[in-house]
Amino acid sequence: MQPATVDSPVAAGVRRVVKIHGRGDTAVRALDHVTLDFPAQRFTSVLGPSGSGKSTLMHCLAGLDTVDAGSVRIGRTELTGLPDSALTRLRRDHVGFVFQSFNLLPTMTAEENILLGLRLAGRKPDPAWLRVVVDALGLRQRLRHHPGELSGGQQQRVACARALIGRPQVVFADEPTGNLDSRAGAEVLGFLRASVRELGQTVVMVTHDPVAASYTDHGVLLADGRVAAHVPRPTADSVLAALTGLGV
Ligand SMILES: Nc1ncnc2c1ncn2[C@@H]1O[C@H](COP(=O)(O)OP(=O)(O)OP(=O)(O)O)[C@@H](O)[C@H]1O
């Protein structure tokens, strides 16, 4: 199996990032001088109460939103100040996404969904890597199915394959198990963990769920737009205790 190409020990990071939503009286400081590094080939969870800034952080990290101060990098590339066209290319070529709601195209087969991003980028899939990803996700028998013919767990596994097929610098997963039952959720989490440990990928996952966080190598807790705590080698209990310590 070929490991991912790693061109930096830090897959993504933010330095003293401030993000303010809205203006004037209704302005909300969603990120308040956040500094974090997400190491390559690690599975990191971002936790915290509702409104603590998790989604905002992910959007800023992925270049989907701009920051008001501070800097953001993906690998060795500084995002702040990049023109939109360069940001779009960076996302397309170096970032994978897994969303709570799967976001598959219903008229395409599972295989077409997996390969769409590469096709749009004019890149050819590496057949060996496609095989590795499809087999790791148990999707071999499902490639010709349309999303409507797949269970939620299978659809999310297709979304994971789509995220990994271009061997991105980092995969951002936003509550990837939020719409799944616990068994399907465990399968997806097990795969994300295996994609890091066995395939050398890097995954950053936003989650509310201490059990989901227990699959990761490191947990970061946000509260009120700030880094409130780190939970190394998280277990469901240690995450719960850290969240409780925040008064959540
Ligand atoms: N587009 C927006 N306009 C105004 N305020 C916003 C906007 N997006 C987020 N916020 C505010 O910024 C803060 C952080 O929101 P964010 O969605 O990042 O939190 P979160 O931790 O992801 O929450 P949840 O777990 O509920 O998804 C919240 O107070 C939220 O109300």
The ligand as a MOL file (V3000), in Angstrom:
LIG
                    3D

  0  0  0     0  0            999 V3000
M  V30 BEGIN CTAB
M  V30 COUNTS 31 33 0 0 0
M  V30 BEGIN ATOM
M  V30 1 N -22.9940 33.4130 9.2580 0
M  V30 2 C -23.0470 33.7720 10.5480 0
M  V30 3 N -23.5460 34.9700 10.9100 0
M  V30 4 C -23.5830 35.3540 12.2090 0
M  V30 5 N -23.1390 34.5920 13.2290 0
M  V30 6 C -22.6520 33.3750 12.9200 0
M  V30 7 C -22.5790 32.9040 11.5850 0
M  V30 8 N -22.0380 31.6580 11.5820 0
M  V30 9 C -21.7890 31.3700 12.8890 0
M  V30 10 N -22.1430 32.3970 13.6780 0
M  V30 11 C -21.9740 32.4730 15.1460 0
M  V30 12 O -20.6110 32.2220 15.4310 0
M  V30 13 C -20.4810 31.3930 16.5970 0
M  V30 14 C -19.7360 30.1120 16.2350 0
M  V30 15 O -20.5550 29.3510 15.3400 0
M  V30 16 P -20.1000 27.9280 14.7520 0
M  V30 17 O -21.1650 27.4980 13.8090 0
M  V30 18 O -18.7140 28.0060 14.2740 0
M  V30 19 O -20.1480 27.0420 16.0800 0
M  V30 20 P -20.1430 25.4440 16.2100 0
M  V30 21 O -19.2630 25.1460 17.3790 0
M  V30 22 O -19.8020 24.8180 14.9160 0
M  V30 23 O -21.6590 25.1690 16.5880 0
M  V30 24 P -22.5540 23.8500 16.3190 0
M  V30 25 O -21.9290 22.7660 17.1400 0
M  V30 26 O -23.8970 24.2510 16.8430 0
M  V30 27 O -22.5330 23.5760 14.8470 0
M  V30 28 C -21.9080 31.1650 17.1020 0
M  V30 29 O -22.1820 32.1100 18.0920 0
M  V30 30 C -22.7590 31.3940 15.8680 0
M  V30 31 O -24.0410 31.8480 16.2300 0
M  V30 END ATOM
M  V30 BEGIN BOND
M  V30 1 1 1 2
M  V30 2 1 2 3
M  V30 3 2 2 7
M  V30 4 2 3 4
M  V30 5 1 4 5
M  V30 6 2 5 6
M  V30 7 1 6 7
M  V30 8 1 6 10
M  V30 9 1 7 8
M  V30 10 2 8 9
M  V30 11 1 9 10
M  V30 12 1 10 11
M  V30 13 1 11 12
M  V30 14 1 11 30
M  V30 15 1 12 13
M  V30 16 1 13 14
M  V30 17 1 13 28
M  V30 18 1 14 15
M  V30 19 1 15 16
M  V30 20 2 16 17
M  V30 21 1 16 18
M  V30 22 1 16 19
M  V30 23 1 19 20
M  V30 24 2 20 21
M  V30 25 1 20 22
M  V30 26 1 20 23
M  V30 27 1 23 24
M  V30 28 2 24 25
M  V30 29 1 24 26
M  V30 30 1 24 27
M  V30 31 1 28 29
M  V30 32 1 28 30
M  V30 33 1 30 31
M  V30 END BOND
M  V30 END CTAB
M  END
